[in-house]
Amino acid sequence: MASTSPCSQAVNIKQGNLTSHGSIFPRLLEAGVDEISAGLNDETFTSVDLVNAYIARIKESSHLSAVTEIKNDALAIAADLDKDRKQGTRRSALHGLPVLLKANIGTADKMSTTAGSYALMGSVLPHDSTVVAKLRDAGAILLGKTNMNQWANWRSSNISTGWSAVGGQTIGPYAEDQDPGGSSSGSGVASALGLAAASFGTDTGGSILGPSARNNLVGIRSTVGLTSRYLVVPYSEHHDTVGPMTRTVKDAAYWLEAISGMDPADNYTSAIPTTMDTQYVSACKTSGLAGTRIGIPRNLLSGVTPSDQDIFDAFDDAIATIQGAGAEVVDNTDLAAYDEFLANGREAFYGVLCADFVSGISKYLASLEKNPQQIYSQADIREFTQKYPLEDYPPKDTSSWDLCVEAGINNTSPEFWPLHQYNQQLLGGVGGLPGTLEKYNLDAFVLPTTWASEVSSIVGSPVITVPLGFYKPGTNVTITPLGDANLVYSGPGIPFGLSFFGPKWSEAKL
């Protein structure tokens, strides 16, 4: 087993790599937006230097299969941004900073947008996704694409976390054969190792939060509608969101500011309140917990096992820290509707996901300028997957799609709306997340990340996960039950996270 340093299994971190000008780089494993920007502004190094350094690190850690593709003109773009900086043009604090994107985030360039499947290899988008356009406008350098659970974990329940046909098996950096978390697996590992200034993932039911926690990162699952999903390969339009995965809260705030906002191409963004605080960077204050009321909804802690004891020891310490920072922690602020959700709600949720994917993927495929495999529906994707050898069927089956075909509905079917409304009224009502916050006069909830994502994902409200701790030496090793890769889920040195979650549009407060 590795120590709590991610470099021990993954890559030898070099202290003080020289730039072409003889200057010293910051330690890229830990360098944040402010430190990198300062180095660029005072000409200690250039964006070209940064891109070269990050590419070298990506190549050093290639055995972890975090990055599937490096953008072939990244150096040329970096040179142009360096030239702009010298001439006094600086688009934002992110000007000249390289980032990595999950393989389902659409780019209209020579990079592939595959969602991990050969079904989309060679497809061409009409233009960038909105979040990518915003990153370009901010002066960020798109460095490459990261591996992911194929189709954002919507193909089968027997595929290992972090596997895709295009990218292979991603491995976490904290232990041999570590489960990296999914579905934004490559983005999690990339940010853990400092392979870019930040990485981006998508989250439908924990796909940013899980790999962020398992890679010792900050990750933000934003309110559904805060970030546009236009030309991001869809899973569920009612639950998908895009967010940053970084080393610090402030860095995540920088990147969230860059990609959030209204977009006519995604009508969910029209719900953004006009009075909402969107100054996320300035909201990062060390005094932020003072005077707040934070609830612990203990009844969400379902499925706890003895192997989770290290997490709850660290959680108890975190609660004491939170109280020491001036927050009032209110225990047992349980969600009255959660028991009914456990009895009936998950089945309804999966029905929504299924119907949304059927509708959303057809719309996405119809928007492509080039569709080499002539795939236009979920049924077409399933047929391609079952016939194309590199998709590894039947060992990795198509059970999720099989169930959708049997259900025979999309999100315009009469059966859909009652499924969607059931959980929205249940968990989004008086006995759910917003009602319980109001009942106890809370600013937010706090839980270990493993148990924090489900309710928020269904309601569409935000969560921010931060590093909490590591499994202790001597902890029993457990193996992830999914797939055939025998990935290590828990064991000495593997990280876990702490999540704060609240009502919709509460990112600034969180």
PATORLUM-181085 format. One record per residue (C-alpha): x, y, z; residue number from 0. Coordinates in steps of 0.5 Angstrom, whole numbers, plus 500, padded with zeros to 3 digits. Layout:
residues N
+-----+-----+-----+-----+
!   X !   Y !   Z ! pos !
+-----+-----+-----+-----+
!   X !   Y !   Z ! NUM !
...
+-----+-----+-----+-----+
This chain:
residues 510
+-----+-----+-----+-----+
!   X !   Y !   Z ! pos !
+-----+-----+-----+-----+
! 500 ! 500 ! 500 !   0 !
! 502 ! 507 ! 499 !   1 !
! 503 ! 513 ! 504 !   2 !
! 498 ! 519 ! 504 !   3 !
! 502 ! 522 ! 498 !   4 !
! 500 ! 521 ! 491 !   5 !
! 507 ! 521 ! 488 !   6 !
! 509 ! 515 ! 491 !   7 !
! 505 ! 510 ! 487 !   8 !
! 504 ! 515 ! 481 !   9 !
! 510 ! 519 ! 479 !  10 !
! 516 ! 522 ! 482 !  11 !
! 514 ! 529 ! 484 !  12 !
! 520 ! 534 ! 482 !  13 !
! 522 ! 540 ! 486 !  14 !
! 524 ! 546 ! 482 !  15 !
! 524 ! 544 ! 475 !  16 !
! 527 ! 549 ! 471 !  17 !
! 524 ! 553 ! 465 !  18 !
! 527 ! 555 ! 459 !  19 !
! 529 ! 562 ! 462 !  20 !
! 532 ! 558 ! 468 !  21 !
! 527 ! 560 ! 473 !  22 !
! 524 ! 555 ! 478 !  23 !
! 517 ! 553 ! 477 !  24 !
! 512 ! 552 ! 483 !  25 !
! 511 ! 545 ! 485 !  26 !
! 505 ! 543 ! 481 !  27 !
! 502 ! 538 ! 485 !  28 !
! 500 ! 544 ! 490 !  29 !
! 500 ! 550 ! 485 !  30 !
! 494 ! 554 ! 485 !  31 !
! 491 ! 559 ! 481 !  32 !
! 494 ! 565 ! 485 !  33 !
! 501 ! 562 ! 485 !  34 !
! 501 ! 560 ! 478 !  35 !
! 498 ! 567 ! 476 !  36 !
! 503 ! 571 ! 480 !  37 !
! 509 ! 567 ! 476 !  38 !
! 506 ! 568 ! 469 !  39 !
! 505 ! 576 ! 471 !  40 !
! 512 ! 577 ! 474 !  41 !
! 515 ! 573 ! 468 !  42 !
! 518 ! 568 ! 472 !  43 !
! 515 ! 563 ! 467 !  44 !
! 510 ! 563 ! 461 !  45 !
! 504 ! 559 ! 459 !  46 !
! 509 ! 555 ! 454 !  47 !
! 513 ! 553 ! 460 !  48 !
! 507 ! 551 ! 464 !  49 !
! 504 ! 547 ! 458 !  50 !
! 511 ! 543 ! 457 !  51 !
! 511 ! 542 ! 464 !  52 !
! 504 ! 539 ! 465 !  53 !
! 505 ! 535 ! 459 !  54 !
! 511 ! 532 ! 462 !  55 !
! 507 ! 530 ! 468 !  56 !
! 502 ! 527 ! 464 !  57 !
! 507 ! 522 ! 460 !  58 !
! 510 ! 521 ! 467 !  59 !
! 503 ! 518 ! 470 !  60 !
! 501 ! 515 ! 463 !  61 !
! 500 ! 508 ! 467 !  62 !
! 494 ! 511 ! 471 !  63 !
! 490 ! 512 ! 464 !  64 !
! 488 ! 519 ! 467 !  65 !
! 489 ! 523 ! 461 !  66 !
! 486 ! 520 ! 454 !  67 !
! 488 ! 526 ! 449 !  68 !
! 493 ! 532 ! 449 !  69 !
! 491 ! 537 ! 445 !  70 !
! 496 ! 538 ! 439 !  71 !
! 496 ! 545 ! 439 !  72 !
! 496 ! 547 ! 446 !  73 !
! 503 ! 550 ! 446 !  74 !
! 501 ! 554 ! 440 !  75 !
! 495 ! 557 ! 444 !  76 !
! 499 ! 558 ! 450 !  77 !
! 504 ! 562 ! 446 !  78 !
! 499 ! 566 ! 443 !  79 !
! 496 ! 568 ! 450 !  80 !
! 503 ! 569 ! 453 !  81 !
! 504 ! 574 ! 447 !  82 !
! 497 ! 577 ! 449 !  83 !
! 500 ! 578 ! 456 !  84 !
! 506 ! 581 ! 454 !  85 !
! 502 ! 586 ! 450 !  86 !
! 498 ! 588 ! 457 !  87 !
! 492 ! 584 ! 455 !  88 !
! 489 ! 579 ! 461 !  89 !
! 482 ! 576 ! 460 !  90 !
! 482 ! 574 ! 467 !  91 !
! 485 ! 571 ! 473 !  92 !
! 485 ! 564 ! 469 !  93 !
! 489 ! 567 ! 463 !  94 !
! 494 ! 562 ! 460 !  95 !
! 492 ! 557 ! 465 !  96 !
! 492 ! 550 ! 462 !  97 !
! 486 ! 545 ! 464 !  98 !
! 483 ! 538 ! 463 !  99 !
! 476 ! 536 ! 461 ! 100 !
! 472 ! 530 ! 462 ! 101 !
! 471 ! 526 ! 455 ! 102 !
! 464 ! 528 ! 455 ! 103 !
! 465 ! 535 ! 455 ! 104 !
! 464 ! 538 ! 448 ! 105 !
! 470 ! 541 ! 444 ! 106 !
! 469 ! 543 ! 437 ! 107 !
! 477 ! 542 ! 435 ! 108 !
! 481 ! 536 ! 433 ! 109 !
! 480 ! 533 ! 440 ! 110 !
! 475 ! 527 ! 441 ! 111 !
! 468 ! 528 ! 445 ! 112 !
! 467 ! 520 ! 446 ! 113 !
! 464 ! 519 ! 453 ! 114 !
! 469 ! 514 ! 453 ! 115 !
! 466 ! 510 ! 447 ! 116 !
! 468 ! 508 ! 440 ! 117 !
! 461 ! 510 ! 438 ! 118 !
! 462 ! 517 ! 438 ! 119 !
! 470 ! 517 ! 436 ! 120 !
! 471 ! 522 ! 430 ! 121 !
! 464 ! 525 ! 431 ! 122 !
! 464 ! 533 ! 430 ! 123 !
! 461 ! 538 ! 434 ! 124 !
! 458 ! 544 ! 431 ! 125 !
! 461 ! 549 ! 436 ! 126 !
! 464 ! 548 ! 443 ! 127 !
! 460 ! 547 ! 449 ! 128 !
! 458 ! 553 ! 452 ! 129 !
! 462 ! 551 ! 458 ! 130 !
! 468 ! 550 ! 454 ! 131 !
! 467 ! 557 ! 450 ! 132 !
! 467 ! 560 ! 457 ! 133 !
! 473 ! 557 ! 459 ! 134 !
! 476 ! 560 ! 452 ! 135 !
! 474 ! 567 ! 453 ! 136 !
! 477 ! 567 ! 460 ! 137 !
! 484 ! 565 ! 457 ! 138 !
! 484 ! 558 ! 459 ! 139 !
! 488 ! 553 ! 455 ! 140 !
! 485 ! 547 ! 454 ! 141 !
! 490 ! 542 ! 455 ! 142 !
! 487 ! 535 ! 453 ! 143 !
! 481 ! 530 ! 455 ! 144 !
! 481 ! 525 ! 461 ! 145 !
! 478 ! 518 ! 462 ! 146 !
! 471 ! 517 ! 465 ! 147 !
! 466 ! 511 ! 466 ! 148 !
! 464 ! 510 ! 460 ! 149 !
! 457 ! 514 ! 458 ! 150 !
! 458 ! 517 ! 465 ! 151 !
! 457 ! 510 ! 468 ! 152 !
! 450 ! 509 ! 464 ! 153 !
! 452 ! 502 ! 460 ! 154 !
! 452 ! 497 ! 465 ! 155 !
! 453 ! 495 ! 473 ! 156 !
! 458 ! 490 ! 472 ! 157 !
! 464 ! 495 ! 469 ! 158 !
! 469 ! 497 ! 474 ! 159 !
! 470 ! 504 ! 476 ! 160 !
! 474 ! 509 ! 471 ! 161 !
! 474 ! 504 ! 465 ! 162 !
! 472 ! 506 ! 458 ! 163 !
! 473 ! 503 ! 452 ! 164 !
! 477 ! 509 ! 449 ! 165 !
! 481 ! 510 ! 455 ! 166 !
! 482 ! 503 ! 459 ! 167 !
! 482 ! 503 ! 466 ! 168 !
! 484 ! 509 ! 470 ! 169 !
! 487 ! 507 ! 477 ! 170 !
! 487 ! 512 ! 483 ! 171 !
! 494 ! 515 ! 485 ! 172 !
! 494 ! 513 ! 493 ! 173 !
! 495 ! 506 ! 493 ! 174 !
! 496 ! 500 ! 488 ! 175 !
! 490 ! 498 ! 484 ! 176 !
! 486 ! 504 ! 487 ! 177 !
! 479 ! 505 ! 485 ! 178 !
! 479 ! 512 ! 483 ! 179 !
! 472 ! 514 ! 484 ! 180 !
! 467 ! 515 ! 478 ! 181 !
! 465 ! 517 ! 473 ! 182 !
! 469 ! 523 ! 473 ! 183 !
! 475 ! 518 ! 474 ! 184 !
! 481 ! 521 ! 470 ! 185 !
! 479 ! 528 ! 472 ! 186 !
! 480 ! 526 ! 479 ! 187 !
! 486 ! 523 ! 478 ! 188 !
! 489 ! 529 ! 474 ! 189 !
! 488 ! 534 ! 479 ! 190 !
! 490 ! 530 ! 485 ! 191 !
! 497 ! 529 ! 481 ! 192 !
! 497 ! 536 ! 478 ! 193 !
! 497 ! 534 ! 471 ! 194 !
! 493 ! 541 ! 470 ! 195 !
! 491 ! 547 ! 474 ! 196 !
! 484 ! 544 ! 474 ! 197 !
! 480 ! 539 ! 471 ! 198 !
! 473 ! 539 ! 470 ! 199 !
! 468 ! 533 ! 471 ! 200 !
! 460 ! 532 ! 470 ! 201 !
! 456 ! 530 ! 476 ! 202 !
! 449 ! 526 ! 475 ! 203 !
! 449 ! 522 ! 482 ! 204 !
! 456 ! 523 ! 485 ! 205 !
! 460 ! 523 ! 479 ! 206 !
! 464 ! 529 ! 481 ! 207 !
! 464 ! 528 ! 489 ! 208 !
! 466 ! 521 ! 489 ! 209 !
! 472 ! 522 ! 485 ! 210 !
! 474 ! 528 ! 488 ! 211 !
! 473 ! 525 ! 495 ! 212 !
! 477 ! 519 ! 493 ! 213 !
! 483 ! 523 ! 490 ! 214 !
! 483 ! 528 ! 496 ! 215 !
! 480 ! 534 ! 492 ! 216 !
! 475 ! 540 ! 493 ! 217 !
! 470 ! 538 ! 488 ! 218 !
! 463 ! 542 ! 486 ! 219 !
! 457 ! 539 ! 484 ! 220 !
! 453 ! 546 ! 482 ! 221 !
! 446 ! 547 ! 482 ! 222 !
! 443 ! 544 ! 476 ! 223 !
! 442 ! 550 ! 471 ! 224 !
! 448 ! 554 ! 474 ! 225 !
! 452 ! 551 ! 469 ! 226 !
! 450 ! 550 ! 462 ! 227 !
! 450 ! 543 ! 459 ! 228 !
! 449 ! 545 ! 452 ! 229 !
! 454 ! 540 ! 447 ! 230 !
! 456 ! 536 ! 453 ! 231 !
! 454 ! 529 ! 452 ! 232 !
! 448 ! 528 ! 456 ! 233 !
! 446 ! 523 ! 462 ! 234 !
! 440 ! 526 ! 465 ! 235 !
! 438 ! 533 ! 463 ! 236 !
! 434 ! 534 ! 470 ! 237 !
! 440 ! 532 ! 474 ! 238 !
! 446 ! 533 ! 470 ! 239 !
! 451 ! 539 ! 472 ! 240 !
! 458 ! 541 ! 470 ! 241 !
! 463 ! 543 ! 475 ! 242 !
! 471 ! 544 ! 477 ! 243 !
! 475 ! 539 ! 481 ! 244 !
! 481 ! 542 ! 484 ! 245 !
! 486 ! 542 ! 490 ! 246 !
! 483 ! 548 ! 494 ! 247 !
! 476 ! 551 ! 495 ! 248 !
! 479 ! 558 ! 492 ! 249 !
! 481 ! 555 ! 486 ! 250 !
! 474 ! 551 ! 485 ! 251 !
! 471 ! 558 ! 486 ! 252 !
! 475 ! 561 ! 481 ! 253 !
! 473 ! 556 ! 475 ! 254 !
! 466 ! 556 ! 477 ! 255 !
! 466 ! 563 ! 476 ! 256 !
! 468 ! 562 ! 469 ! 257 !
! 463 ! 557 ! 467 ! 258 !
! 457 ! 559 ! 471 ! 259 !
! 451 ! 563 ! 468 ! 260 !
! 445 ! 564 ! 463 ! 261 !
! 445 ! 560 ! 456 ! 262 !
! 440 ! 561 ! 451 ! 263 !
! 442 ! 554 ! 449 ! 264 !
! 440 ! 551 ! 456 ! 265 !
! 433 ! 553 ! 458 ! 266 !
! 435 ! 550 ! 465 ! 267 !
! 440 ! 556 ! 466 ! 268 !
! 434 ! 561 ! 465 ! 269 !
! 432 ! 559 ! 473 ! 270 !
! 438 ! 563 ! 475 ! 271 !
! 436 ! 568 ! 480 ! 272 !
! 438 ! 575 ! 478 ! 273 !
! 440 ! 577 ! 485 ! 274 !
! 444 ! 571 ! 486 ! 275 !
! 451 ! 572 ! 489 ! 276 !
! 456 ! 569 ! 484 ! 277 !
! 462 ! 572 ! 486 ! 278 !
! 465 ! 566 ! 489 ! 279 !
! 472 ! 567 ! 490 ! 280 !
! 470 ! 573 ! 494 ! 281 !
! 466 ! 569 ! 498 ! 282 !
! 472 ! 565 ! 500 ! 283 !
! 473 ! 567 ! 507 ! 284 !
! 477 ! 564 ! 513 ! 285 !
! 471 ! 567 ! 518 ! 286 !
! 466 ! 564 ! 513 ! 287 !
! 463 ! 559 ! 519 ! 288 !
! 462 ! 564 ! 524 ! 289 !
! 455 ! 565 ! 526 ! 290 !
! 452 ! 559 ! 521 ! 291 !
! 448 ! 553 ! 523 ! 292 !
! 450 ! 547 ! 520 ! 293 !
! 446 ! 540 ! 521 ! 294 !
! 448 ! 533 ! 521 ! 295 !
! 442 ! 529 ! 518 ! 296 !
! 444 ! 522 ! 521 ! 297 !
! 438 ! 518 ! 517 ! 298 !
! 442 ! 519 ! 511 ! 299 !
! 447 ! 515 ! 513 ! 300 !
! 445 ! 508 ! 510 ! 301 !
! 449 ! 502 ! 509 ! 302 !
! 455 ! 504 ! 514 ! 303 !
! 459 ! 498 ! 515 ! 304 !
! 465 ! 497 ! 520 ! 305 !
! 470 ! 499 ! 515 ! 306 !
! 467 ! 506 ! 515 ! 307 !
! 470 ! 507 ! 522 ! 308 !
! 476 ! 511 ! 520 ! 309 !
! 471 ! 516 ! 516 ! 310 !
! 467 ! 517 ! 522 ! 311 !
! 473 ! 518 ! 527 ! 312 !
! 475 ! 524 ! 522 ! 313 !
! 468 ! 526 ! 521 ! 314 !
! 468 ! 527 ! 529 ! 315 !
! 474 ! 531 ! 529 ! 316 !
! 471 ! 535 ! 523 ! 317 !
! 465 ! 537 ! 527 ! 318 !
! 469 ! 539 ! 533 ! 319 !
! 474 ! 544 ! 528 ! 320 !
! 467 ! 547 ! 525 ! 321 !
! 465 ! 548 ! 532 ! 322 !
! 471 ! 551 ! 534 ! 323 !
! 471 ! 556 ! 527 ! 324 !
! 464 ! 559 ! 530 ! 325 !
! 459 ! 554 ! 527 ! 326 !
! 453 ! 552 ! 531 ! 327 !
! 452 ! 544 ! 529 ! 328 !
! 445 ! 541 ! 530 ! 329 !
! 445 ! 534 ! 530 ! 330 !
! 440 ! 529 ! 528 ! 331 !
! 437 ! 534 ! 523 ! 332 !
! 433 ! 528 ! 520 ! 333 !
! 430 ! 528 ! 513 ! 334 !
! 423 ! 526 ! 515 ! 335 !
! 421 ! 524 ! 507 ! 336 !
! 428 ! 519 ! 507 ! 337 !
! 425 ! 513 ! 509 ! 338 !
! 419 ! 513 ! 504 ! 339 !
! 425 ! 515 ! 499 ! 340 !
! 429 ! 509 ! 501 ! 341 !
! 422 ! 505 ! 500 ! 342 !
! 420 ! 507 ! 493 ! 343 !
! 424 ! 513 ! 491 ! 344 !
! 430 ! 510 ! 488 ! 345 !
! 426 ! 506 ! 483 ! 346 !
! 423 ! 512 ! 480 ! 347 !
! 430 ! 516 ! 480 ! 348 !
! 433 ! 510 ! 475 ! 349 !
! 426 ! 511 ! 471 ! 350 !
! 428 ! 518 ! 470 ! 351 !
! 435 ! 517 ! 468 ! 352 !
! 433 ! 512 ! 463 ! 353 !
! 428 ! 516 ! 460 ! 354 !
! 432 ! 522 ! 460 ! 355 !
! 438 ! 519 ! 457 ! 356 !
! 433 ! 516 ! 451 ! 357 !
! 431 ! 523 ! 450 ! 358 !
! 437 ! 527 ! 451 ! 359 !
! 442 ! 522 ! 447 ! 360 !
! 438 ! 523 ! 441 ! 361 !
! 438 ! 530 ! 441 ! 362 !
! 445 ! 530 ! 442 ! 363 !
! 447 ! 526 ! 436 ! 364 !
! 442 ! 530 ! 432 ! 365 !
! 446 ! 536 ! 433 ! 366 !
! 453 ! 533 ! 431 ! 367 !
! 456 ! 535 ! 424 ! 368 !
! 459 ! 529 ! 423 ! 369 !
! 457 ! 522 ! 426 ! 370 !
! 461 ! 517 ! 423 ! 371 !
! 458 ! 511 ! 426 ! 372 !
! 451 ! 513 ! 424 ! 373 !
! 448 ! 513 ! 431 ! 374 !
! 442 ! 516 ! 432 ! 375 !
! 439 ! 513 ! 438 ! 376 !
! 440 ! 509 ! 445 ! 377 !
! 438 ! 503 ! 441 ! 378 !
! 443 ! 505 ! 436 ! 379 !
! 449 ! 505 ! 441 ! 380 !
! 447 ! 499 ! 444 ! 381 !
! 447 ! 495 ! 438 ! 382 !
! 454 ! 498 ! 436 ! 383 !
! 457 ! 497 ! 443 ! 384 !
! 455 ! 489 ! 442 ! 385 !
! 458 ! 489 ! 435 ! 386 !
! 464 ! 493 ! 436 ! 387 !
! 470 ! 488 ! 439 ! 388 !
! 474 ! 494 ! 443 ! 389 !
! 467 ! 495 ! 447 ! 390 !
! 469 ! 489 ! 450 ! 391 !
! 462 ! 486 ! 450 ! 392 !
! 459 ! 481 ! 453 ! 393 !
! 464 ! 481 ! 459 ! 394 !
! 462 ! 488 ! 460 ! 395 !
! 454 ! 488 ! 458 ! 396 !
! 449 ! 493 ! 457 ! 397 !
! 444 ! 492 ! 462 ! 398 !
! 442 ! 499 ! 464 ! 399 !
! 440 ! 500 ! 456 ! 400 !
! 437 ! 493 ! 456 ! 401 !
! 432 ! 496 ! 462 ! 402 !
! 431 ! 502 ! 458 ! 403 !
! 429 ! 499 ! 452 ! 404 !
! 424 ! 494 ! 456 ! 405 !
! 421 ! 500 ! 459 ! 406 !
! 420 ! 504 ! 453 ! 407 !
! 419 ! 511 ! 455 ! 408 !
! 423 ! 517 ! 454 ! 409 !
! 422 ! 524 ! 458 ! 410 !
! 416 ! 526 ! 453 ! 411 !
! 412 ! 520 ! 455 ! 412 !
! 406 ! 520 ! 459 ! 413 !
! 409 ! 516 ! 465 ! 414 !
! 415 ! 520 ! 465 ! 415 !
! 412 ! 526 ! 469 ! 416 !
! 409 ! 522 ! 475 ! 417 !
! 416 ! 519 ! 476 ! 418 !
! 420 ! 526 ! 476 ! 419 !
! 415 ! 529 ! 480 ! 420 !
! 415 ! 524 ! 486 ! 421 !
! 422 ! 525 ! 488 ! 422 !
! 422 ! 532 ! 487 ! 423 !
! 416 ! 533 ! 492 ! 424 !
! 418 ! 528 ! 496 ! 425 !
! 426 ! 530 ! 497 ! 426 !
! 425 ! 537 ! 495 ! 427 !
! 419 ! 539 ! 499 ! 428 !
! 417 ! 540 ! 507 ! 429 !
! 420 ! 533 ! 509 ! 430 !
! 426 ! 533 ! 504 ! 431 !
! 432 ! 538 ! 503 ! 432 !
! 429 ! 545 ! 503 ! 433 !
! 424 ! 543 ! 508 ! 434 !
! 429 ! 541 ! 513 ! 435 !
! 434 ! 546 ! 513 ! 436 !
! 428 ! 551 ! 514 ! 437 !
! 425 ! 547 ! 520 ! 438 !
! 432 ! 547 ! 524 ! 439 !
! 434 ! 554 ! 521 ! 440 !
! 440 ! 551 ! 518 ! 441 !
! 445 ! 554 ! 513 ! 442 !
! 447 ! 548 ! 510 ! 443 !
! 448 ! 540 ! 512 ! 444 !
! 455 ! 537 ! 513 ! 445 !
! 456 ! 529 ! 512 ! 446 !
! 462 ! 525 ! 510 ! 447 !
! 462 ! 525 ! 502 ! 448 !
! 460 ! 518 ! 501 ! 449 !
! 453 ! 520 ! 504 ! 450 !
! 452 ! 527 ! 502 ! 451 !
! 451 ! 526 ! 494 ! 452 !
! 444 ! 522 ! 493 ! 453 !
! 439 ! 527 ! 496 ! 454 !
! 442 ! 533 ! 493 ! 455 !
! 443 ! 530 ! 486 ! 456 !
! 436 ! 528 ! 486 ! 457 !
! 433 ! 535 ! 488 ! 458 !
! 439 ! 539 ! 483 ! 459 !
! 442 ! 542 ! 489 ! 460 !
! 449 ! 544 ! 490 ! 461 !
! 454 ! 540 ! 494 ! 462 !
! 462 ! 542 ! 495 ! 463 !
! 466 ! 536 ! 498 ! 464 !
! 473 ! 538 ! 501 ! 465 !
! 479 ! 533 ! 504 ! 466 !
! 477 ! 530 ! 510 ! 467 !
! 482 ! 525 ! 511 ! 468 !
! 485 ! 518 ! 510 ! 469 !
! 484 ! 511 ! 512 ! 470 !
! 489 ! 509 ! 517 ! 471 !
! 495 ! 504 ! 517 ! 472 !
! 492 ! 497 ! 518 ! 473 !
! 485 ! 498 ! 515 ! 474 !
! 483 ! 492 ! 512 ! 475 !
! 483 ! 492 ! 505 ! 476 !
! 476 ! 492 ! 501 ! 477 !
! 475 ! 491 ! 494 ! 478 !
! 470 ! 494 ! 489 ! 479 !
! 464 ! 490 ! 488 ! 480 !
! 463 ! 492 ! 481 ! 481 !
! 467 ! 490 ! 475 ! 482 !
! 473 ! 485 ! 474 ! 483 !
! 479 ! 490 ! 475 ! 484 !
! 479 ! 488 ! 483 ! 485 !
! 480 ! 495 ! 485 ! 486 !
! 482 ! 497 ! 492 ! 487 !
! 476 ! 501 ! 495 ! 488 !
! 478 ! 502 ! 502 ! 489 !
! 485 ! 501 ! 505 ! 490 !
! 491 ! 505 ! 508 ! 491 !
! 492 ! 511 ! 505 ! 492 !
! 486 ! 512 ! 501 ! 493 !
! 483 ! 519 ! 502 ! 494 !
! 475 ! 520 ! 503 ! 495 !
! 472 ! 527 ! 503 ! 496 !
! 467 ! 532 ! 507 ! 497 !
! 461 ! 535 ! 504 ! 498 !
! 457 ! 541 ! 505 ! 499 !
! 450 ! 542 ! 502 ! 500 !
! 445 ! 546 ! 502 ! 501 !
! 439 ! 549 ! 498 ! 502 !
! 439 ! 551 ! 490 ! 503 !
! 443 ! 557 ! 488 ! 504 !
! 447 ! 557 ! 495 ! 505 !
! 454 ! 556 ! 492 ! 506 !
! 457 ! 562 ! 495 ! 507 !
! 455 ! 561 ! 502 ! 508 !
! 457 ! 554 ! 501 ! 509 !
+-----+-----+-----+-----+
